[in-house]
Amino acid sequence: MARILLVDDDSGLREVLSFALSEQGHEVRAEKDGAAALAALPAFRPEVVITDLKMPGIDGMEVLRGVGESDATIPVILLTAFASVEDAVEAMKRGAFDYLVKPYNRDELRLTVEQALEKRRLQLENRRLRDRLREQTRALDLVHASPAMQQILQVVRRVAPTDATVLLTGESGSGKDVLARLLHDQSERWEQRFIAVNGASIPRDLMESELFGYARGAFTGAVKDKPGKFLLADGGTLFLDEVGELAPELQSKLLRVIETRQVDVIGSAQTVEVDVRIIAATNADLPARIREGRFRGDLYHRLNVIPIRVPPLRERLEDIPPLWDRFVREFAGEAPVRSTPELIQALLRRSWPGNVRELSNLARRIVLLRRSDVLDQDDLPEPDLEELAAPAAPESPGTPRSPGPFLGELPEGGISLPEVEREIIVRALARHGGNRTRAAEYLGIARHVLLYRLEKYGIQ
């Protein structure tokens, strides 16, 4: 039934116990001292260890510690004389499963071993379930196809196992919160709490108590102790979203916590030690705010240990199809909803000022309002004008654009603006060997806007 390692320096008791356990169907390996037992652990791989507490040399306490270091899921049952029960209780506080007082009862021995095996089985099953859940969570959050996100995820995989502070920057809705959660899920802290706090959603006069907590009687209405986010995240990860919105006085207190790993609870003289991994995020230009005196430079450098810029969706159009597919399946449930290629092309022509959040909201909207299980371009609402007018690509220093018209005089009989635009695009593509990215930069437009124009004018 199970492999049991038996340790006792009494040869007679060792023989009797071995016989009793073998009768119950177990495979037994008996050793006369603790040193031999610990040496046998790697090869024998026991499922239960039964050891005498008092032995010369390496005693039962040392065996308990050695088994725990080898495999914490192996339960240890102690054998002790009546006079050493207190020592056995102390051993249980250190992780022993149970103890049996000599002379032992056969039924008690059988029941204790069965309970120990059941405990180990449940521990291993829980571990398998946690690992499976962790892998499913990772797979869910890795929806991407763009080279930009592939590079970011490579950084995440390298940084996640460490306790390094990470600063995520990028536009609202671009997925900074998803990456923060992914950093936590792939860290050694993944079984501990992930606590998020938004610096823009909580009033400034409440943010200090929200972060650091308060003691009963600290102010009017404080009728009981309240732990802050730092204490709630102890052992885990604290995600400081919109950290650029913190008030200056809170910035200095946050800096102190990061430097000392100690929290001053409001209304208490007690300083509490915390073990927290910090991930911060912002859509603000923190260096600009530092120059304006609105953000502390020393706090910025404490947060900016590992900087990760999350690009907006318009800069990673390759991510739109897989993300859209995920959102549609999520909101459609069991319904066999699918999207036409024309719809996907229409999605690629938009600039997505709301980024991934906007894409998710749009998917929910048209899935709920759909007329059939085939989503087509006609199901999409008309984009706002600003969605098609993406920001111009930055110009390279030293290569200024021509400030004036270059097509010559306008003809007296009128001109077709679409034909002029089409000719300019064709000439720009020819100038750059058909490279659409470089042609878009040359024309001062985003790449996805150029792709829209190519389809609009039928330019191959």
C-alpha positions in Angstrom: 0.0 0.0 0.0 2.7 2.5 1.0 6.5 2.8 1.5 7.2 3.3 5.2 10.6 4.1 6.7 11.0 2.8 10.3 13.7 4.1 12.6 14.4 2.6 16.0 17.5 1.6 17.9 15.7 -1.2 19.7 16.1 -4.3 17.4 13.2 -6.2 19.0 10.7 -3.4 18.7 12.0 -2.7 15.1 11.3 -6.3 14.2 7.8 -6.4 15.7 6.8 -3.1 14.1 8.1 -4.2 10.7 6.0 -7.3 10.9 2.9 -5.4 11.9 3.2 -2.9 9.1 4.0 -5.6 6.5 0.9 -7.5 7.6 -1.1 -4.3 6.8 0.3 -4.5 3.2 3.0 -1.8 3.5 6.6 -2.0 2.1 8.8 -1.4 5.2 12.5 -0.4 5.4 13.8 -0.6 8.9 17.0 1.3 10.0 18.7 1.2 13.4 19.7 4.9 13.7 18.9 8.4 12.4 22.0 8.7 10.2 21.1 5.5 8.2 17.5 6.6 7.9 18.3 10.1 6.5 20.8 8.4 4.0 18.0 6.1 2.8 15.5 8.9 2.0 16.5 9.8 -1.6 16.5 6.2 -2.9 13.7 4.7 -0.8 11.3 7.7 -1.2 9.1 6.9 1.8 5.5 8.0 2.0 5.5 7.9 5.8 8.4 7.9 8.4 8.0 6.3 11.8 10.9 7.2 14.1 11.8 6.7 17.8 12.2 10.0 19.5 15.1 9.1 21.9 18.0 7.6 20.1 21.8 7.9 20.4 23.5 10.2 17.8 20.9 11.6 15.5 17.6 11.5 17.4 14.0 11.7 16.3 14.0 15.5 16.3 17.0 15.5 13.8 15.2 12.9 11.7 12.0 15.1 11.7 14.1 18.1 10.5 15.9 16.1 7.8 12.7 14.7 6.4 11.1 18.1 6.3 14.1 19.5 4.4 13.9 16.6 1.9 10.2 16.6 1.3 7.8 18.5 3.5 4.8 16.4 2.4 6.2 13.2 4.1 4.4 12.8 7.5 6.5 11.8 10.4 5.1 9.7 13.3 7.1 9.6 16.5 7.4 6.7 19.0 8.0 7.8 22.5 7.9 6.5 26.1 5.3 7.9 28.4 7.9 10.1 30.2 8.8 11.8 26.9 5.2 12.9 25.9 6.1 16.5 26.4 9.0 16.2 24.0 6.6 14.6 21.4 4.2 17.4 21.7 7.0 19.9 21.1 8.0 17.8 18.0 4.4 18.1 16.7 4.7 21.9 17.0 7.7 21.6 14.7 5.8 19.7 12.1 5.5 16.1 13.2 2.2 14.5 12.2 1.4 12.5 15.4 3.0 10.4 18.1 2.5 6.9 19.6 3.3 6.1 23.2 5.0 2.8 23.8 3.8 0.1 24.1 1.8 0.9 21.0 -1.6 -0.5 20.1 -1.9 -2.2 16.7 -5.2 -0.6 15.8 -3.9 2.8 16.9 -0.8 2.2 14.7 -2.9 1.2 11.7 -5.3 4.2 12.1 -2.4 6.7 12.6 -0.6 5.5 9.5 -3.8 5.6 7.4 -4.5 9.2 8.5 -0.9 10.2 7.7 -1.2 8.7 4.2 -4.5 10.5 3.7 -3.0 13.8 4.7 -0.1 13.4 2.3 -2.5 12.4 -0.5 -4.5 15.6 0.1 -1.4 17.7 0.1 -0.1 16.3 -3.1 -3.6 16.7 -4.8 -3.8 20.3 -3.6 -0.3 21.0 -5.0 -1.3 19.5 -8.4 -4.5 21.6 -8.5 -2.6 24.7 -7.6 0.0 24.0 -10.3 -2.8 23.4 -12.8 -4.6 26.6 -11.9 -1.3 28.5 -12.1 -0.6 27.2 -15.6 -4.1 28.0 -16.7 -3.8 31.5 -15.4 -0.5 32.0 -17.2 -2.0 30.7 -20.5 -5.0 33.0 -20.2 -2.9 36.1 -19.7 -0.4 35.4 -22.4 -2.8 36.2 -25.3 -0.6 38.1 -27.7 0.9 37.9 -31.2 3.0 41.0 -31.6 6.8 41.2 -31.3 6.5 44.1 -28.9 4.5 41.9 -26.4 6.8 39.0 -26.9 9.8 41.1 -25.8 7.8 42.4 -22.8 6.9 38.9 -21.7 10.5 37.8 -22.0 11.4 40.5 -19.5 8.5 39.5 -17.3 9.7 35.9 -17.2 13.2 37.0 -16.2 12.0 39.5 -13.6 9.0 37.7 -12.0 11.0 35.2 -9.9 12.9 38.1 -8.2 11.7 40.7 -5.7 12.8 43.6 -7.9 10.4 46.6 -8.0 8.8 47.1 -11.4 7.4 50.3 -12.9 4.8 49.8 -15.7 4.1 52.8 -17.9 1.7 53.2 -20.8 -1.7 54.6 -21.7 -4.9 53.7 -19.8 -6.4 50.4 -20.8 -3.2 49.0 -22.4 -3.0 46.1 -20.0 -0.7 47.2 -17.2 -2.9 45.6 -14.6 -2.8 42.3 -16.5 1.0 42.4 -16.6 1.2 43.3 -12.9 -0.9 40.2 -12.1 1.2 38.1 -14.4 4.4 39.2 -12.6 2.8 38.1 -9.3 1.5 34.8 -10.7 4.9 33.8 -12.0 6.8 34.8 -8.8 7.6 32.8 -5.7 4.8 34.8 -4.0 2.1 33.5 -6.2 0.3 31.7 -3.4 0.2 34.8 -1.3 -2.1 37.9 -1.7 -2.1 40.2 -4.7 -3.4 43.6 -3.4 -4.2 46.4 -5.8 -4.8 50.0 -4.9 -5.5 52.8 -7.3 -4.0 56.2 -6.5 -6.6 58.1 -8.6 -9.7 56.4 -7.3 -9.3 57.1 -3.5 -9.6 60.6 -2.1 -6.3 62.1 -1.0 -7.4 62.4 2.6 -8.2 58.7 2.8 -5.2 57.3 0.9 -2.8 57.4 3.8 -5.1 55.2 6.0 -5.8 53.0 3.0 -2.1 52.3 2.5 -0.8 52.2 6.0 -3.9 51.4 8.2 -4.9 52.9 11.5 -5.3 51.9 15.1 -8.6 52.1 17.1 -9.1 55.6 18.4 -6.7 57.2 15.9 -9.4 59.6 14.8 -13.2 60.1 15.2 -14.9 57.0 13.8 -11.9 54.7 14.1 -13.8 52.2 16.3 -11.5 49.3 15.6 -8.1 48.6 14.1 -7.9 48.5 10.3 -4.9 47.0 8.5 -3.6 48.9 5.5 -2.9 47.6 2.0 0.8 47.1 2.9 -0.1 44.8 5.8 -2.7 42.9 3.8 -0.1 42.3 1.1 2.5 41.1 3.6 4.3 38.1 2.0 2.7 38.9 -1.4 2.6 41.7 -3.9 1.2 45.3 -3.7 0.2 46.8 -7.0 0.2 50.6 -6.9 -1.8 51.7 -9.9 -1.8 55.3 -11.0 1.1 56.0 -8.6 1.7 59.3 -10.3 -1.5 60.7 -8.7 -0.3 60.3 -5.1 -0.1 63.5 -3.1 3.5 64.8 -2.3 3.2 64.0 1.4 2.2 60.5 0.6 5.1 60.1 -1.8 7.6 60.7 1.0 5.9 58.2 3.3 5.8 55.6 0.5 9.5 56.2 -0.1 10.2 55.5 3.5 8.3 52.2 3.5 10.1 51.1 0.4 13.5 51.9 1.9 12.9 50.5 5.4 10.2 47.9 4.8 8.5 49.3 7.9 5.0 50.7 8.1 3.9 53.4 10.6 0.3 52.6 11.5 -1.8 55.8 12.0 -2.5 56.4 15.7 0.0 53.8 16.9 3.5 54.1 18.2 4.1 50.6 16.8 6.2 50.1 13.6 5.3 47.0 11.7 7.8 45.1 9.5 6.4 44.1 6.1 7.7 41.8 3.3 6.0 43.1 0.2 7.0 43.1 -3.5 6.0 46.4 -5.1 4.7 46.8 -8.7 3.8 50.4 -9.7 2.0 51.6 -12.8 1.2 55.0 -14.3 -0.1 56.6 -17.5 1.6 59.9 -16.5 5.0 61.2 -17.7 6.8 60.9 -14.4 10.1 62.6 -15.6 8.0 65.6 -16.7 6.2 65.7 -13.4 9.6 65.6 -11.6 10.7 68.7 -13.6 7.4 70.4 -12.6 8.0 69.5 -8.9 4.9 67.3 -8.8 6.7 64.0 -8.2 9.7 63.1 -6.1 12.8 62.1 -8.1 14.1 59.8 -5.4 10.8 57.9 -5.3 10.8 57.6 -9.1 14.3 56.0 -9.0 13.1 53.6 -6.3 10.2 52.5 -8.4 11.9 52.5 -11.7 14.2 49.6 -11.0 12.8 47.5 -13.8 10.9 49.8 -16.3 8.5 48.2 -18.7 6.6 50.4 -21.2 3.4 48.8 -22.4 2.7 50.0 -25.9 -0.8 51.1 -26.9 -2.9 48.8 -29.0 -2.4 50.9 -32.1 1.3 50.0 -32.0 0.7 46.3 -31.8 -2.1 45.6 -34.2 -1.1 41.9 -34.4 -2.6 41.4 -30.9 -6.1 42.5 -32.0 -7.2 39.3 -33.7 -6.3 36.9 -30.8 -7.5 39.4 -28.2 -10.8 39.8 -30.0 -11.2 36.1 -30.3 -10.7 35.7 -26.6 -13.2 38.4 -25.7 -15.8 37.1 -28.0 -15.5 33.5 -26.6 -15.6 34.9 -23.1 -18.8 37.0 -23.6 -20.5 34.5 -25.9 -20.3 31.6 -23.4 -21.4 28.3 -25.0 -22.8 30.0 -28.2 -20.7 29.3 -31.4 -20.1 32.9 -32.2 -17.5 33.7 -34.9 -16.2 36.8 -36.6 -15.8 37.3 -40.4 -12.4 38.4 -41.9 -14.0 41.7 -42.9 -14.8 42.5 -39.3 -11.2 41.8 -38.2 -9.9 44.0 -41.0 -12.3 46.8 -39.8 -10.9 46.4 -36.3 -7.4 46.8 -37.6 -8.3 50.1 -39.2 -9.3 51.7 -35.9 -6.8 53.6 -33.7 -8.2 52.4 -30.3 -7.7 55.4 -28.0 -9.1 53.2 -25.2 -6.7 50.4 -26.0 -7.4 46.8 -24.9 -10.2 48.0 -22.5 -12.0 49.6 -25.4 -11.6 46.4 -27.5 -13.1 44.3 -24.7 -16.0 46.7 -24.2 -16.7 46.7 -28.0 -16.7 42.8 -28.0 -19.1 42.7 -25.1 -21.4 45.2 -26.8 -21.7 43.5 -30.2 -21.9 40.0 -28.8 -24.8 41.0 -26.6 -26.6 42.9 -29.4 -25.8 40.5 -32.2 -28.4 39.5 -34.7 -26.8 36.1 -35.4 -23.8 34.0 -34.3 -21.7 35.4 -37.3 -20.3 38.8 -36.4 -19.8 41.0 -39.5 -18.4 44.4 -40.2 -21.9 45.8 -40.3 -22.3 44.9 -36.6 -19.6 47.4 -35.6 -20.7 50.9 -34.7 -19.2 53.8 -36.7 -15.9 54.9 -35.3 -15.5 58.4 -34.0 -13.5 60.8 -36.2 -10.7 60.9 -33.7 -10.3 57.1 -33.8 -9.3 57.4 -37.5 -7.0 60.3 -36.9 -4.1 58.7 -35.2 -1.2 60.9 -33.9 1.5 61.5 -36.4 4.7 59.6 -36.2 7.6 61.5 -34.6 10.0 63.1 -37.0 13.6 62.3 -36.9 15.9 65.1 -35.9 17.7 66.7 -38.8 15.2 65.7 -41.4 12.5 68.4 -41.5 9.5 68.1 -43.7 8.9 70.4 -46.6 6.7 73.2 -45.2 4.7 73.9 -48.4 2.8 72.1 -51.2 4.8 70.1 -53.7 2.2 69.2 -56.3 2.5 72.4 -58.3 -0.3 74.8 -59.1 -3.9 73.6 -58.6 -5.7 73.1 -62.0 -8.5 75.5 -63.0 -11.0 72.7 -63.6 -10.8 71.3 -60.1 -9.0 68.3 -58.5 -10.0 65.0 -57.0 -8.6 64.9 -53.4 -8.9 61.1 -53.1 -6.9 60.7 -56.3 -4.2 63.0 -55.0 -4.1 61.1 -51.7 -3.9 57.8 -53.6 -1.0 59.1 -55.8 0.9 60.4 -52.8 0.6 57.0 -51.0 1.7 55.1 -54.1 4.7 57.4 -54.6 5.7 57.1 -50.9 5.6 53.3 -51.1 7.7 53.3 -54.2 10.2 55.6 -52.6 10.6 53.1 -49.7 10.6 49.9 -51.7 7.1 48.9 -50.6 8.0 49.1 -46.9 4.7 50.1 -45.3 6.2 51.0 -41.9 8.8 53.4 -43.4 6.2 54.8 -45.9 3.9 55.6 -42.9 6.7 57.3 -41.1 7.5 59.3 -44.2 3.9 60.4 -44.6 3.6 61.3 -40.9 0.8 58.9 -40.1 0.4 55.7 -38.0 1.0 52.4 -39.8 -2.6 51.2 -39.2 -3.9 54.4 -40.9 -1.8 53.7 -43.9 -3.2 50.1 -44.0 -6.7 51.5 -43.9 -5.9 53.8 -46.9 -4.3 50.9 -48.8 -7.5 48.9 -48.5 -9.7 52.0 -49.2 -7.9 52.8 -52.5 -7.3 49.2 -53.5 -3.5 49.6 -53.5 -1.7 46.3 -53.6 
